[in-house]
Amino acid sequence: MSSNLMTALAKSKPEEGLWMVNAPVPEIGPDDVLIRINKTGICGTDIHIWNWDEWARSTVPVPMITGHEFAGTIVEIGTNVTGLKLGQRCSGEGHLIGTDSRQSRAGKFHLDPGTRGIGVNEQGAFAQYLRLPAFNVIPLPDDIPDEIGAILDPLGNAVHTALSFELLGEDVLITGAGPIGIMAAAVARHAGARNVAITDINPDRLALAAHVVPSVRTVDVTKEALADVSHELGLTQGFDVGLEMSGSQAALDQIVESLVMGGKIALLGIPPGQSPVNWNRIVFKAITIKGVYGREMFETWYKMIAMLQNGLDVSKVITHRFAVDEFKQGFEAMKSGGSGKVVLDWTGSRTSP
């Protein structure tokens, strides 16, 4: 392979699947770094792109190197970059922002309306090398391994959602036991929640939730009523905080019915299309709803690294590990609905930039 080419996984054709390709090693600008990728996580977004569903067809240009969850090593630094060094291990924020919007100029970078995503709108991290603005680089402490670094992006979704409201001493209901919901349960317990219950209809995912967070109360809503669980936990009115991670209308309805007067809901799950909502119940219960997108830049990253260094353990949410040439098996594991996080290892073969 020519030294200016690298291995990458790309959406090369407007149809189902991803393909291993040779692509040019990115050329960096003065404000960028070049990162040699060590580990990547497969995200639900990547599954949408693999399946080439309606969202992907209307959003993702072809060809596109996909992937946005990664850990790697800095191998080249732009001339304007300070505070980073060659050989430094890092992850990174995959939302690329502008600096001229009102939100960005106020320091609310995660709310910039011009945000573009690596692996979705810009060439992504499923490659041996990634170009990333130095602004987006997150240095990795030595005590956080690459495979955890590769799932900081989805952990950040969980942290942003879970820390939307005060959790100390609160009773928390999480709907959706996918990897992000499970990590949110771990975060809620770490942040001092009294009781944490997590619901799903998939027994494999509920079993994984119990494995990752032994103190969580798992609830198969096809077999148990949340009212009974609330009574079992000794809750006199209901749960204080709801974290909706599933995108299910039924789950949102269950949260509304299960919350106390004045309860709070953080919404990360994305329901398909429009959903009917009983706003009367929300109004008369005086419920606060917050929509959550991505991670707060960069407070979420600071908080989650601090928690990981202070005992938060989400390592068991990684259930499958594959070399990158086994990527099809990795995507099959994700699509099965029974996996946690799936990590691809890019260290098996190397080219030099």
Helices and strands as residue ranges (DSSP letters): E 5-11, E 19-24, E 32-42, H 44-51, H 54-59, E 64-65, E 69-77, E 89-92, E 95-96, H 102-105, G 109-111, E 116-117, E 129-133, G 134-136, E 137-139, H 146-149, H 152-162, E 171-175, H 179-190, E 195-200, H 203-212, E 217-220, H 226-232, E 239-244, H 249-258, E 259-267, H 279-284, E 288-291, H 299-309, G 315-317, E 318-323, G 324-326, H 327-335, E 341-345
